[in-house]
Amino acid sequence: MEEFNLDKIIFVLAANPPHKSKYSSYKPRYEMTALAIRGNKRFRISDIEKRISGKTYTIEVIKKLKKENKGELYLIIGNDQWQEIETWKNPAQLFNECKVIVVPRQNYKIKKTSRFHEKILIGHSPLVDISSTTVRKRIKKNLDVKYLVPDPVYKYIKTKGLYK
């Protein structure tokens, strides 16, 4: 947050993404995110994608967020998402609506071949090699995830018996 002088971060969960046919249920993901950020006054969660019917496209979400929030808007995406930016709906328009911060992830190099490369900001946060896929796979194999997720999220997963 400090690197780009952001006042707050709004977490927006994908509700019906066009690029995925299989994804985890929205409600538990929303609840786990809310638990993970609880207590941080600069973090907020939005259900904006859930309020959009049909497939949810980032450009539409950004436009709605701009109407609901004052100030400059930044979209923070992982490098894995950056790799797919050219396949998104109206990517050029996205760069007109907001600034885009790409956060590196392990095993992904920031692709410079995209026509938008010069328009992105690159985040320099420490690399943490933890993904939701890793967490789900570990749980499925009966491996512990206690130190991979915040404690309230760990308790939620255990209580609800998720990803078994």
C-alpha positions as CSV (number, residue, x, y, z in Angstrom):
1,M,0.0,0.0,0.0
2,E,2.8,2.4,0.9
3,E,4.6,1.8,-2.4
4,F,1.7,3.4,-4.3
5,N,0.4,5.6,-1.5
6,L,-3.0,3.8,-1.5
7,D,-5.6,4.9,1.1
8,K,-7.4,1.6,1.1
9,I,-7.7,-1.6,-0.7
10,I,-11.1,-3.0,-1.8
11,F,-11.1,-6.8,-2.2
12,V,-13.4,-7.8,-5.1
13,L,-14.0,-11.5,-5.5
14,A,-14.9,-13.0,-8.9
15,A,-18.5,-14.1,-8.9
16,N,-18.9,-15.5,-12.5
17,P,-15.7,-15.0,-14.3
18,P,-15.7,-15.6,-18.1
19,H,-12.3,-17.2,-18.2
20,K,-13.1,-20.0,-15.7
21,S,-15.7,-22.7,-15.9
22,K,-14.9,-24.2,-12.5
23,Y,-14.3,-22.2,-9.3
24,S,-15.1,-22.4,-5.6
25,S,-18.4,-21.2,-4.3
26,Y,-18.7,-17.4,-3.8
27,K,-20.1,-17.3,-0.3
28,P,-17.3,-19.1,1.5
29,R,-14.7,-17.2,-0.4
30,Y,-16.4,-13.9,0.5
31,E,-16.6,-15.0,4.2
32,M,-13.0,-16.1,4.3
33,T,-11.8,-12.9,2.8
34,A,-13.9,-10.9,5.2
35,L,-12.3,-12.9,8.1
36,A,-8.8,-12.4,6.7
37,I,-9.0,-8.6,6.5
38,R,-11.1,-8.0,9.6
39,G,-9.5,-5.4,11.9
40,N,-7.6,-3.7,9.1
41,K,-9.2,-0.3,8.7
42,R,-7.6,0.2,5.3
43,F,-9.0,-3.0,3.8
44,R,-12.6,-3.4,2.6
45,I,-14.5,-6.1,0.8
46,S,-17.1,-5.5,-1.9
47,D,-19.8,-7.8,-3.2
48,I,-20.0,-5.8,-6.4
49,E,-19.4,-8.8,-8.7
50,K,-22.2,-10.7,-6.9
51,R,-24.6,-7.9,-7.7
52,I,-23.9,-8.1,-11.4
53,S,-25.9,-10.8,-13.3
54,G,-24.3,-13.0,-15.8
55,K,-20.6,-13.1,-16.6
56,T,-18.6,-10.5,-14.7
57,Y,-16.0,-8.6,-16.7
58,T,-13.3,-6.5,-15.0
59,I,-14.0,-3.4,-17.1
60,E,-17.6,-3.4,-15.9
61,V,-16.6,-3.9,-12.3
62,I,-14.1,-1.0,-12.5
63,K,-16.7,1.3,-14.0
64,K,-19.1,0.5,-11.2
65,L,-16.4,0.9,-8.5
66,K,-15.5,4.3,-9.9
67,K,-19.1,5.4,-9.4
68,E,-19.2,4.1,-5.8
69,N,-15.8,5.4,-4.7
70,K,-14.1,8.8,-4.8
71,G,-10.5,9.3,-5.9
72,E,-8.2,7.5,-8.3
73,L,-8.7,3.8,-8.8
74,Y,-6.0,1.2,-9.1
75,L,-6.5,-2.4,-10.1
76,I,-4.1,-4.8,-8.4
77,I,-3.6,-8.1,-10.2
78,G,-1.1,-10.9,-9.9
79,N,1.4,-11.6,-12.7
80,D,-0.6,-14.7,-13.5
81,Q,-3.6,-12.5,-14.4
82,W,-1.3,-10.1,-16.3
83,Q,-0.3,-13.0,-18.6
84,E,-4.0,-13.1,-19.7
85,I,-4.7,-9.4,-20.0
86,E,-4.9,-9.4,-23.8
87,T,-7.8,-11.9,-23.6
88,W,-9.9,-9.7,-21.3
89,K,-12.9,-7.7,-22.5
90,N,-11.8,-4.2,-23.6
91,P,-8.3,-4.2,-22.1
92,A,-7.4,-0.9,-23.7
93,Q,-10.4,0.7,-22.1
94,L,-9.4,-0.7,-18.7
95,F,-6.2,1.3,-18.8
96,N,-8.2,4.4,-19.5
97,E,-10.4,3.8,-16.4
98,C,-7.7,3.0,-13.8
99,K,-4.1,2.4,-13.1
100,V,-3.0,-1.2,-13.1
101,I,-0.5,-2.6,-10.6
102,V,1.0,-6.0,-11.4
103,V,2.3,-8.0,-8.4
104,P,4.9,-10.6,-9.3
105,R,4.2,-14.2,-8.4
106,Q,6.8,-17.0,-8.3
107,N,7.3,-18.9,-11.5
108,Y,5.9,-16.1,-13.6
109,K,8.0,-13.5,-15.4
110,I,6.3,-10.2,-16.2
111,K,5.5,-10.5,-19.9
112,K,6.8,-7.4,-21.8
113,T,5.3,-8.4,-25.1
114,S,1.8,-7.0,-24.2
115,R,1.0,-3.7,-25.8
116,F,0.1,-2.5,-22.4
117,H,3.4,-3.2,-20.7
118,E,4.5,0.4,-20.6
119,K,1.2,1.4,-18.8
120,I,1.5,-0.9,-15.8
121,L,3.0,-0.3,-12.4
122,I,5.0,-3.1,-10.9
123,G,4.6,-3.9,-7.2
124,H,7.6,-4.9,-5.3
125,S,6.1,-6.7,-2.3
126,P,7.8,-9.8,-0.9
127,L,7.0,-12.9,-2.9
128,V,5.0,-15.4,-1.0
129,D,4.5,-18.7,-2.7
130,I,1.0,-19.5,-1.4
131,S,-2.1,-19.8,-3.6
132,S,-5.7,-20.8,-3.0
133,T,-5.0,-23.8,-5.3
134,T,-2.1,-24.9,-3.0
135,V,-4.3,-24.5,0.1
136,R,-7.2,-26.5,-1.5
137,K,-4.8,-29.3,-2.6
138,R,-3.2,-29.6,0.8
139,I,-6.5,-29.9,2.5
140,K,-7.7,-32.5,0.0
141,K,-4.5,-34.5,0.9
142,N,-5.2,-34.0,4.6
143,L,-2.1,-31.8,5.0
144,D,-2.2,-28.9,7.4
145,V,-2.7,-25.3,6.2
146,K,-2.7,-23.6,9.6
147,Y,0.4,-21.4,8.8
148,L,-0.7,-20.7,5.3
149,V,-3.9,-18.8,6.1
150,P,-4.9,-16.4,8.8
151,D,-6.1,-18.1,12.0
152,P,-9.8,-17.1,11.6
153,V,-9.8,-18.4,8.0
154,Y,-8.2,-21.7,9.2
155,K,-10.9,-22.1,11.8
156,Y,-13.6,-21.3,9.2
157,I,-12.2,-24.0,6.8
158,K,-12.0,-26.6,9.6
159,T,-15.5,-25.7,10.9
160,K,-17.2,-25.8,7.5
161,G,-15.2,-28.8,6.3
162,L,-14.2,-27.1,3.1
163,Y,-12.2,-28.6,0.3
164,K,-12.3,-32.2,1.5
